[in-house]
Amino acid sequence: MNKSIHLFAITGGPGCGKTTIIEELKKRGYNCVDEVAREIIKEQVQSNGNALPWADKEKFTLLMLEHSIETYTKNKDNALITFFDRGIPDTLAYANLIGLKPPPELTEAVKKYQYNPIVFILPPWEEIYQTDTERKQSFQEAIDTYKAIKNTYNGCGYQLIEVPKLGTKERVNFILSTIENK
């Protein structure tokens, strides 16, 4: 396993605060990569495409993989600590969750494109959970997604660190102090 120690994945089910944490990390000057799934959904809706989680799930999965590899590749050679709003194993977790047999290029990508061994996972948090135009899942689906993600990252050999349910600044401080102390 050739892990890129400066690339950190932040993961969890939908609506648990990942994007808010990424935005706070950006404000603090960190290099961050936005979640590819939301961008794909926006692009597909605007272009009347069907590569959507509620339409062609297989096509959506392959687009997520393609975009995730692209963002990984773009950031792997810089020396900056970089935070990703989800990593490539999230795409594998999604495929497993929807009952899609992972295509060989997905299982190969999970092995080839590795993040820091420490992955930050945010637990489901009903008090902050909201649906929107890109997030249509119920809170129970968010819990199921969290479990699938947790199992997938564990199966890929990552060390999951659960980020406590705190205010955004405190959550970011927790992440940064964890990195400094490892």
C-alpha positions as CSV (number, residue, x, y, z in Angstrom):
1,M,0.0,0.0,0.0
2,N,1.5,3.3,-1.1
3,K,-0.4,5.9,0.9
4,S,-0.1,9.6,0.3
5,I,0.5,10.8,3.8
6,H,-0.5,14.4,3.0
7,L,-3.9,13.5,1.5
8,F,-6.7,13.2,4.1
9,A,-10.2,11.9,3.5
10,I,-13.1,13.3,5.5
11,T,-16.1,11.0,5.2
12,G,-19.4,10.0,6.6
13,G,-23.0,9.7,5.5
14,P,-24.9,12.5,3.9
15,G,-25.7,15.6,6.0
16,C,-23.2,15.0,8.8
17,G,-21.3,18.3,8.3
18,K,-18.4,17.3,6.0
19,T,-18.9,20.2,3.6
20,T,-19.1,22.7,6.4
21,I,-15.8,21.4,7.8
22,I,-14.2,21.6,4.4
23,E,-15.4,25.2,4.1
24,E,-13.8,26.0,7.5
25,L,-10.6,24.3,6.5
26,K,-10.5,26.5,3.3
27,K,-11.0,29.6,5.4
28,R,-7.9,28.6,7.5
29,G,-5.9,28.3,4.3
30,Y,-5.8,24.5,3.8
31,N,-6.0,22.9,0.3
32,C,-9.4,21.2,0.0
33,V,-11.2,19.2,-2.6
34,D,-15.0,19.4,-2.8
35,E,-17.3,16.4,-2.9
36,V,-17.5,15.1,-6.5
37,A,-21.0,13.6,-6.1
38,R,-22.7,17.0,-5.6
39,E,-20.9,18.4,-8.6
40,I,-21.9,15.5,-10.8
41,I,-25.5,15.8,-9.7
42,K,-25.6,19.5,-10.5
43,E,-24.0,18.9,-13.9
44,Q,-26.4,16.1,-14.7
45,V,-29.5,18.0,-13.7
46,Q,-28.4,21.1,-15.7
47,S,-27.7,19.0,-18.8
48,N,-30.7,16.7,-18.4
49,G,-28.4,13.8,-17.9
50,N,-29.4,10.6,-16.2
51,A,-26.1,9.7,-14.4
52,L,-27.9,10.4,-11.1
53,P,-28.3,8.4,-7.9
54,W,-32.1,8.3,-8.5
55,A,-31.7,7.3,-12.2
56,D,-28.7,5.5,-13.8
57,K,-26.8,4.6,-10.6
58,E,-24.1,2.6,-12.4
59,K,-23.3,5.6,-14.7
60,F,-23.3,7.9,-11.6
61,T,-20.9,5.5,-9.8
62,L,-18.5,5.5,-12.8
63,L,-18.6,9.3,-13.0
64,M,-17.9,9.6,-9.3
65,L,-14.9,7.3,-9.7
66,E,-13.6,9.2,-12.8
67,H,-13.9,12.6,-11.0
68,S,-12.4,11.2,-7.8
69,I,-9.3,9.8,-9.6
70,E,-9.0,13.1,-11.4
71,T,-9.0,15.2,-8.1
72,Y,-6.7,12.7,-6.4
73,T,-4.2,12.8,-9.3
74,K,-4.3,16.6,-9.4
75,N,-3.3,16.8,-5.7
76,K,-1.1,13.8,-5.0
77,D,2.2,15.4,-6.0
78,N,1.8,18.7,-4.2
79,A,3.4,19.0,-0.8
80,L,0.4,20.6,0.8
81,I,-1.8,18.9,3.4
82,T,-5.0,18.4,1.4
83,F,-8.5,17.5,2.7
84,F,-10.9,15.6,0.5
85,D,-14.7,15.8,1.0
86,R,-14.9,12.0,0.5
87,G,-12.4,9.6,-1.0
88,I,-12.3,6.9,-3.6
89,P,-13.4,4.3,-1.1
90,D,-16.7,6.2,-0.7
91,T,-17.5,5.3,-4.3
92,L,-16.9,1.6,-3.4
93,A,-19.1,2.0,-0.4
94,Y,-21.8,3.5,-2.5
95,A,-21.6,0.7,-5.1
96,N,-21.9,-1.9,-2.3
97,L,-24.8,0.0,-0.7
98,I,-26.9,0.1,-3.8
99,G,-26.1,-3.6,-4.6
100,L,-24.0,-2.8,-7.7
101,K,-21.2,-5.2,-8.4
102,P,-18.1,-3.0,-8.2
103,P,-16.5,-2.7,-11.6
104,P,-12.9,-3.9,-11.7
105,E,-11.6,-0.3,-12.3
106,L,-13.2,0.7,-9.0
107,T,-11.6,-2.0,-6.9
108,E,-8.3,-1.4,-8.6
109,A,-8.6,2.4,-8.0
110,V,-9.2,1.8,-4.3
111,K,-5.9,-0.1,-4.1
112,K,-3.9,2.3,-6.3
113,Y,-5.0,5.7,-5.1
114,Q,-4.4,5.7,-1.3
115,Y,-4.9,8.5,1.2
116,N,-3.3,9.0,4.6
117,P,-3.9,5.9,6.7
118,I,-6.0,8.1,9.1
119,V,-9.5,8.9,7.8
120,F,-11.8,11.2,9.6
121,I,-15.4,9.9,9.7
122,L,-18.4,12.0,10.8
123,P,-21.2,10.1,12.5
124,P,-24.9,10.6,11.6
125,W,-26.3,13.7,13.4
126,E,-30.1,14.0,13.2
127,E,-30.1,17.5,14.7
128,I,-28.2,19.0,11.7
129,Y,-29.4,16.6,9.0
130,Q,-31.3,18.3,6.1
131,T,-32.3,17.3,2.6
132,D,-31.9,19.6,-0.4
133,T,-31.9,19.4,-4.2
134,E,-28.8,17.1,-4.3
135,R,-29.4,15.2,-1.0
136,K,-32.7,13.4,-1.1
137,Q,-31.9,10.5,1.3
138,S,-33.9,10.0,4.5
139,F,-32.1,10.1,7.8
140,Q,-32.2,6.3,8.0
141,E,-30.5,6.1,4.6
142,A,-27.8,8.5,6.0
143,I,-27.3,6.0,8.8
144,D,-27.1,3.1,6.4
145,T,-24.6,5.0,4.2
146,Y,-22.5,5.8,7.3
147,K,-22.3,2.1,8.2
148,A,-21.4,1.1,4.6
149,I,-18.7,3.7,4.5
150,K,-17.3,2.7,7.8
151,N,-17.2,-1.0,6.8
152,T,-15.6,-0.1,3.4
153,Y,-12.8,2.0,4.9
154,N,-12.1,-0.5,7.6
155,G,-12.0,-3.2,4.9
156,C,-9.5,-1.1,2.9
157,G,-7.1,-0.9,5.9
158,Y,-7.7,2.7,7.0
159,Q,-7.7,3.8,10.6
160,L,-11.1,5.6,11.2
161,I,-11.2,8.5,13.6
162,E,-14.7,9.6,14.5
163,V,-15.0,13.4,14.7
164,P,-17.1,14.3,17.7
165,K,-20.5,16.2,17.4
166,L,-19.3,19.7,18.2
167,G,-19.4,23.1,16.6
168,T,-17.7,23.5,13.2
169,K,-14.6,25.2,14.6
170,E,-14.2,22.7,17.4
171,R,-14.5,19.8,14.9
172,V,-11.8,21.4,12.7
173,N,-9.6,21.9,15.7
174,F,-10.1,18.2,16.6
175,I,-9.0,17.1,13.1
176,L,-6.0,19.4,13.0
177,S,-4.8,18.5,16.5
178,T,-5.2,14.8,15.6
179,I,-3.0,15.2,12.5
180,E,-0.4,17.2,14.5
181,N,-0.2,14.5,17.2
182,K,0.2,11.5,14.8
